[in-house]
Amino acid sequence: MLLVLAAVIAACQPDIRETAGIPVQIEDSAGVRIVEYAGMPDTEAPFRFPPEPRYRHGTNQGDYAFQGVQPGSLFPDGSAVVSDVLNKELIVLSPDGASHEVLAGEGEGPGDVSYVGATFALEQDRFLAVDFQLNRLTVFDGGSVERTVDIRHADPLNVLGIGVPGQLLGTANLLTPDFEEEWLPGHMARFDMATGTLDTVASYDLLARAPPGIRWNPIGAAGWVAVVGGQFVYARTDRPQVDWHRPDGSVTQIVRWQAEAAPLTEELLEGIEAGLRARNQIANPGASDADIDRMTSDNMATRRAVLGDPMPLFSTPIGDSEGRVWLPSYQPAVRAEGAPQYTVISGDGEWLGTVEAPPRFRILDMAGRLVLGVQLDEMDVENVVVYELAGSG
């Protein structure tokens, strides 16, 4: 009995080690693995983006003319499916990116699409498309429709990933512009494709209340959920911490480190006014120049109202097929392309380091060493690219 008791006590003792000279303590608390860094390790990840992508599609004659790529997914052989939400089409790219096929176009019939806001590769040439406007899920296999699932009754489900086969993981949130609590709550949810059942499994901090006198805080803290390795991953942008949750909502791991948020400065706002004006013109095609100028001026005034306030520590987390979590560095810009670097943490909480991203690049999906993304060229034209990570790891 004494030997058993000693073993239990030893198992409960924290494991203290170092990462890049930073002490890290690992312990188990009530079944939750806690990894806590005494600082923020300053180290580069053992893998990196090469200077040039494995392939690029969008600039050569005969390439698809992308207008608004949102989600995309990689297949094992390096081919990919992407959704152009402005063209309202699903496009499949060949393994070398040299050719493309429009798999689905705008419509309401079987196999048609309207606004596919999420895609998930299931196996080679087989994937799930989530159409937010038609409120349905479609599984495509080899270019044909395998099945569709009506999700109108599951509103406001936002599918983020897949748990066990047939189970989708995501969030079910209702955004309320005016709330008195410090944080507007959000909910992690799982959806059973066979029964159509939607269950909320855990709540989290979704959106921080704006400061007095400001209706919307452009650099306000928010809570983001991703699905990585069949689990929920949650991070709040105002605190250096990432939480892992099982599909039933229970917490399995918490990783913490030390970091201090940088303030928003006038210099960081330079160059975004033109982007705001262009965005307002797209969103309001019938507006006069005077109206566009007023909207843009209001957008800039809202940002200047919070000058000096702390910015988010990072943007929306991204997961890869190896179970790693990528935290994009925050930029107070207009377009999503352009996060200069990512902090990468392994599925067991190991701090892998930072990765410098290609210029004007946004990650869509990662499978093995391949990274699918959107990259803007010198003419601001969207290209779909696939990079193959170099180095070890």
Salt bridges, closest charged atoms under 4 A:
ASP15 OD2 - ARG17 NH2 2.10
GLU36 OE1 - ARG256 NH1 3.53
ASP63 OD1 - HIS57 ND1 3.63
GLU106 OE2 - LYS88 NZ 3.44
GLU123 OE1 - ARG126 NH1 3.80
GLU146 OE1 - ARG126 NE 2.79
ASP150 OD2 - ARG152 NH2 2.48
ASP178 OD1 - ARG215 NH1 3.39
ASP205 OD2 - ARG236 NH1 2.72
ASP238 OD1 - ARG236 NE 2.79
GLU266 OE2 - ARG304 NH2 3.17
ASP293 OD1 - ARG277 NE 3.34
ASP298 OD2 - ARG294 NH1 3.90
ASP320 OD2 - ARG324 NE 2.60
GLU337 OE1 - ARG335 NE 3.33
GLU337 OE2 - ARG362 NE 3.07
ASP380 OD1 - ARG360 NH2 2.20
GLU382 OE2 - ARG335 NH2 3.53
